[in-house]
Amino acid sequence: MTYSVAVSGASGYAGGEILRLLASHPDIEITTVTAHSNAGDPLAAHQPHLRSLAHLTLAPTTPEVLAGHDIVFLALPHGQSGQYTDALAATPLVIDAGADHRLTSADAWAQFYGGDFHDPWAYGVPELPVAGGKQRANLVGASRIAAPGCNASTVSLSLAPGVSAGVIDPSDIVSVLAVGPSGAGKSLKTNLLASEILGSANPYAVGGTHRHIPEIRQALLGAGASGEVRISFTPVIVPMARGILATSSAPIASGVTDAEIRDAWESAYGDETFVQLLPEGQFPRTADVLGANTALVGLAIDRAANRVVVVTAVDNLVKGTAGAAIQSMNIALGLPETTGLTVNGVAP
Ligand SMILES: NC(=O)c1ccc[n+]([C@@H]2O[C@H](COP(=O)([O-])OP(=O)(O)OC[C@H]3O[C@@H](n4cnc5c(N)ncnc54)[C@H](OP(=O)(O)O)[C@@H]3O)[C@@H](O)[C@H]2O)c1
């Protein structure tokens, strides 16, 4: 069976990456692409690298245009998806790349986003440890999927094995992330001009204000954290188009051995294709995962500081968004999970 697909936000970064991956997915036919201010333009005017889709034209994003497909991807600014999801009640599978359906707490939504709160959907991070197993089980047969925030899933995947196994203390997490500006989308912003970011490292959302904080807390509570999850989270924009390098640390739980710590991550990810723990003493680079649906994880045990340090690299547009969405789609549809996705990055 071939599934017909509509991708909204197709002129943007997340929509473009969803299209790039779907274009080589054997079970998918991309029939409709939509945009907002750029509706009416050829897709190729905004995604000139997508040569196999150059025949498509951007339609306006309306419920009528999106209806009638087997699968709809929403890749819109947060707060915009909810208005379409109600109108797409008859669509068998809807996948939202935005934040609108990620949070289970209306209070957290009000505090970090504001505006209407919408129902939480199945969270699209299959490898995430959750009580009793992996998030993958919750995606089987799902009809509504919320793809993750890129920074949030990177940090959650970094620490959830340790939280789940009880070998780290989640009440004192510190995460500092080097992030590429594509994570902020394609629309023009002064602080993202080349002249502002080339040759500079620029922190933003410092001091507990970043919108991905409640998503990480939710994931780590779901992984079995007992008690408080507290995270100091600082992203730093660096001059690379895409990529996240997240360095996260948390105190070692008392009485835990080094072997027990490493075993927590080995048992969580040993059988996973797309989340890979590097050998002891090795740490990832963003260059190793560009274009790949891979999260590479390096683990250090710093006894002097009494902290576990986890360094994780992902491509924000692949494992952080589009790849996670398509991997989750494969699981929901009962297709082989890796279809249309690669573990291999583009280097140098
Ligand atoms: N970038 C990432 O790495 C990343 C990672 C994870 C999740 N996400 C999420 O993916 C979503 C899209 O992000 P992005 O980075 O792709 O942003 P983007 O590059 O700015 O693209 C936004 C897209 O949404 C369309 N759009 C803007 N306002 C709209 C409206 N009022 N109604 C309908 N469509 C509208 C735009 O169309 P026009 O161009 O025609 O105006 C464009 O196609 C966001 O919710 C973001 O949080 C992004």
The ligand as an ORCA input file, in Angstrom:
! r2SCAN-3c Opt
* xyz 0 1
  N      13.766     23.776     13.118
  C      13.931     22.747     13.936
  O      15.055     22.261     14.130
  C      12.748     22.159     14.644
  C      12.971     21.067     15.508
  C      11.908     20.499     16.193
  C      10.641     21.028     16.028
  N      10.443     22.098     15.201
  C       9.098     22.649     15.093
  O       8.630     22.602     13.761
  C       7.745     23.690     13.553
  C       8.202     24.435     12.309
  O       9.487     24.951     12.579
  P      10.484     25.421     11.448
  O      11.827     25.470     12.069
  O      10.299     24.634     10.216
  O       9.968     26.924     11.185
  P      10.065     27.776      9.833
  O      11.283     27.388      9.072
  O       9.919     29.191     10.240
  O       8.781     27.322      8.980
  C       7.486     27.652      9.388
  C       6.491     27.156      8.357
  O       5.178     27.419      8.849
  C       4.491     28.251      7.922
  N       3.660     29.191      8.676
  C       4.046     30.321      9.319
  N       3.008     30.902      9.932
  C       1.927     30.150      9.657
  C       0.541     30.236      9.985
  N       0.049     31.236     10.729
  N      -0.297     29.278      9.515
  C       0.170     28.270      8.741
  N       1.469     28.132      8.411
  C       2.329     29.053      8.862
  C       5.545     28.932      7.085
  O       4.996     29.248      5.808
  P       5.523     30.508      4.936
  O       6.996     30.329      4.742
  O       4.764     30.352      3.660
  O       5.157     31.745      5.683
  C       6.620     27.841      7.011
  O       6.313     26.906      6.019
  C       7.785     24.569     14.811
  O       6.664     24.320     15.604
  C       9.053     24.117     15.485
  O       9.013     24.270     16.881
  C      11.465     22.667     14.500
*
